[in-house]
Amino acid sequence: MNNGTIIDVLPTYSYLLVGLAVFLISTMLAVIHKRRNNAAAVEDEKKKEQLAKASFRVRKSNLMSIAGRGVRRNNRKKKQPRLNRDQLITGGESDKAAASWYEWLMSSFVVHMMARSLSIISFGYLQLLDNVSTSSNTTQSSTQQQHRHTGSRRNKKRANLEGYYDNIAVVGLDCEMVGGGRNGMKSLLARCSVVTLDHIPAQAIGNNNTQPESRQSLTSLSQNLVVLYDKYVIPKEKITDYRTEWSGITKSTYSNNNNNSSIPIVSFQQCQNEITQLFASISNRKVMVVGHALENDFEALEITHPISLIRDTAFFVPYMRQVRTKLYSRKLSVLSSEELGIDIQQQSEHPPPLEDEGSGGVSMIQNDSMVGHSSVEDAAAALRLYWNRCIEWEHSLGYPLSSGSGGVAATSEWDPLSMYLDGCNLPVAMRGVDFKELFANPPQDSDDASNENSSTTDQPRSFSITSRKRDKGNVHTTDWMPVFLSALSPNAAPKLDKVSILWDGAKYRDILKSSNGKQKHQRRVFSSEMSDSIVAEITKDGDTVDDVLFDRLCGSDESAVAGSRSHQQIIPLSKAVNILSFDTANQTSALAEDSLSHYVVIRRKGGGSKTHRRLFDKLHLRRPDEGAVCLSGLTNKLQRHSWKLARELQREKGIEKVIECELRRRQDLKHLVVTDDVYLTERLMRSHAVVVVSFMQFSNMF
């Protein structure tokens, strides 16, 4: 409607609404009056019963006294004042007069209100008949304009999907596990499969007339399916339960005489490295991993992947089962049967018939033994489920990977960082290096190996950086090399150009003395065979890692060192929480990686209470003016962890009196240091080009 039509019709609707409201109020008052009368009648009946019981009680007491039976003093009830019969029924003359006045007033008021409401409604109805013809045409035209506007907005959303997957490779992942440890309770990787499609389905191109894949269009999961990776894996620990019913793996699977299977067998380390390199980039494109309950697969592989590039069908709301107010994941076989019309995980006594290559045969994705689940089949089913509702899925996330939403642009805004790990102050160890052989043989590119001041570079070596964590009696070993490889990929966030792990040279003094009799050694640097960007460095004996890092990162850059307090921008803690929060009004996507333009540095300035000290011990702020905590958003997981720490500080009463929050710019960062050393953190945080994270933050980073 236009403005003139609204003004003309407004009095008509106001008459109708006022008349209807008056009628409803009068009706409600009549109902209340009726209920009051009913309640009064019920009260009269109760009072009559009370009067009858009182008279019976009096006669009973008189009979008891005549019979000579007295009542015990403790059981005697206090005598109630005897009321008149009229008083019990009506409550007195004054109450009776008030009730009669109330009934007369209510009856006259209700009749008057009903008559007034009917007159108002009739008058408004007559005016409505005059205006309904003029308003219908205007309403129809405005409705058509609204639909036209909504349709253009919908087309704009669909248009954003055009080219959405140009820089993204979508793959499906599934792993089969066997049992290890006591009673086979520990899951060990036994098979890993990665699949993809040879072309993007039609519903992901962005055509408005395209509908999700129907059951008639998809006859087999192997249609247009490409198996990128499918290998058996030798577990790291001893197998105590093969879980053949689900994994399809038996003892003969790993035997040398098992020539029936065409699936190769590799070690866990080789599988982990190959999967890490595969997920880092495919044809210079970012890799989106789709699967069902991917948390178990990544835990078995001991790798991580950016959360913005993970699509888990077990936690997609339209694929979940709702019971009252809770959501539960459904089985992959149930989803495949209901959504795709294809039954998976079906066991058969006879092997499937062989088909030609490229015909989409069933034998391509099922196990040769026809026992247990096939990881290729499960990965293909999860991938098809994603493509079946890809538009709805990405729309619910706000299209985090489109070029206009900040998913790609956010990672390319900043310059690459150099990451340094303080190996002497972190719970990590370097495995696979023979240090006696390393120090016994001088490097080949050293012109003067006897010169202790020379810096030498060894040939690339095979080594790993591991850490151990005890959880519920079990010790979990994490290999950080796949994490480093994934972080060095071109599309990772944040961008890293180098990863260096530094070790104190004095730690290897005894090894050097026993190998060649020397007391000191020179600086040794060697890269990894996996990547030249991963470097292990052993400092010169007598040089600590703290001094080397400070001289390398802060010593030469005098302009970056914040020597005076006047350059600091101090903010309240509440503002720091708002900066680290996932605010959709300020951020185009809640899944954007490394999208924050600032980060926060928190320092301790006072003692605080006992509860404050417990929290300070957790953050490695055990003394005032020692150490610092950097809360940043370099990755999505680190931003969420930093926000939780800031919220935990905010919940403590009086915490702002003993801490100081400094705001710094993300564009000034050049180096990322991982250490738990409080004094090294305090020294490095003088420079605005360095951000320091603890091992706890580093574990929640990737």
Salt bridges, closest charged atoms under 4 A:
ASP198 OD1 - HIS199 ND1 2.72
GLU213 OE2 - ARG384 NH1 3.36
ASP230 OD1 - ARG191 NE 2.99
GLU237 OE2 - LYS186 NZ 2.50
GLU274 OE1 - LYS231 NZ 3.16
GLU302 OE2 - LYS236 NZ 2.74
GLU338 OE1 - ARG330 NH1 2.58
GLU339 OE1 - ARG389 NH2 3.61
GLU392 OE1 - ARG389 NH1 3.81
GLU394 OE2 - ARG311 NE 2.93
GLU437 OE1 - ARG461 NH1 3.11
ASP458 OD1 - ARG524 NH2 2.75
GLU537 OE2 - ARG523 NE 2.63
GLU537 OE2 - ARG552 NH2 2.91
ASP541 OD1 - ARG509 NH2 2.97
ASP547 OD1 - ARG683 NH1 3.24
ASP594 OD2 - ARG666 NH2 2.89
ASP625 OD1 - LYS605 NZ 3.27
GLU626 OE1 - ARG623 NH1 3.67
GLU648 OE1 - LYS618 NZ 3.17
GLU662 OE1 - ARG603 NH1 2.77
GLU662 OE2 - ARG664 NE 3.13
GLU662 OE2 - HIS688 NE2 3.81
ASP668 OD1 - ARG665 NH2 3.16
